[in-house]
């Protein structure tokens, strides 16, 4: 994870902690348009809770 203009950026393969679900591994990053807004979404696989 790095910071750029005060925004967090993640890369595939990084481990993250999702507070209510536990430790996860980022397996992909997708961009989707929802209600006219382009969103960057992280795809995670939970490793341990």
Buried (B, 14 or more C-beta within 10 A) or exposed (E): EEEEEEEEEBEEEEEBEEEEEEEBBBEEEEEEEEEEEEEEEBEBEEEEE
